[in-house]
Amino acid sequence: MSEISYSASGVDIEAGDRAVELMKASIAKATRPEV
């Protein structure tokens, strides 16, 4: 059985990490006391 990597499957881990960093500020603004 051959090993399949994330990148071979089309997943870009670095792009995902960048997306999370870009979303953090927006997510923090969405936090409310009642949630």
Residue frames as qw, qx, qy, qz and C-alpha x, y, z in Angstrom:
[[0.000, 0.890, 0.455, 0.000, 0.00, 0.00, 0.00],
 [0.433, 0.359, -0.020, 0.827, 1.44, 3.39, -0.96],
 [0.233, -0.555, -0.444, 0.664, 1.38, 6.35, 1.38],
 [0.184, 0.727, 0.404, 0.524, -0.63, 9.39, 0.27],
 [0.308, -0.180, -0.305, 0.883, 0.40, 12.81, 1.52],
 [0.142, 0.746, 0.439, -0.479, -1.85, 15.78, 2.12],
 [0.071, 0.624, -0.316, -0.711, -0.08, 17.77, -0.60],
 [0.053, -0.050, 0.884, 0.462, -0.50, 14.91, -3.09],
 [0.078, 0.554, 0.827, -0.065, -4.22, 15.04, -2.30],
 [0.116, 0.646, 0.334, 0.676, -4.35, 18.78, -3.04],
 [0.477, -0.827, -0.285, 0.082, -4.28, 20.02, 0.56],
 [0.406, 0.565, -0.235, 0.678, -2.09, 23.07, 1.20],
 [0.585, -0.532, -0.490, 0.367, -1.34, 23.14, 4.95],
 [0.338, -0.151, -0.078, 0.926, 0.47, 26.49, 4.74],
 [0.175, -0.341, -0.382, -0.841, -2.50, 28.11, 2.97],
 [0.559, -0.573, -0.582, -0.141, -4.77, 26.76, 5.69],
 [0.539, -0.400, -0.349, 0.654, -2.53, 28.20, 8.38],
 [0.130, 0.057, 0.126, 0.982, -2.57, 31.59, 6.62],
 [0.349, -0.483, -0.535, -0.599, -6.36, 31.47, 6.36],
 [0.581, -0.571, -0.540, 0.214, -6.67, 30.83, 10.10],
 [0.399, -0.257, -0.164, 0.865, -4.40, 33.79, 10.87],
 [0.051, -0.208, -0.320, -0.923, -6.48, 36.04, 8.60],
 [0.469, -0.520, -0.591, -0.401, -9.74, 34.92, 10.25],
 [0.475, -0.275, -0.629, 0.551, -8.65, 35.34, 13.88],
 [0.009, -0.062, -0.175, 0.983, -9.43, 39.08, 14.09],
 [0.474, -0.180, -0.398, -0.764, -12.89, 38.65, 12.55],
 [0.628, -0.298, -0.719, -0.013, -13.68, 35.71, 14.81],
 [0.330, -0.187, -0.537, 0.754, -12.64, 37.67, 17.90],
 [0.204, -0.037, -0.023, -0.978, -15.06, 40.48, 16.93],
 [0.580, -0.219, -0.572, -0.537, -17.93, 37.98, 16.70],
 [0.426, -0.188, -0.794, 0.390, -17.59, 36.90, 20.34],
 [0.355, -0.562, -0.072, -0.744, -20.41, 38.12, 22.54],
 [0.229, -0.329, 0.707, -0.582, -21.05, 37.62, 26.28],
 [0.774, 0.025, 0.303, -0.555, -24.23, 35.58, 25.72],
 [0.843, 0.366, -0.366, -0.148, -22.44, 33.06, 23.53]]
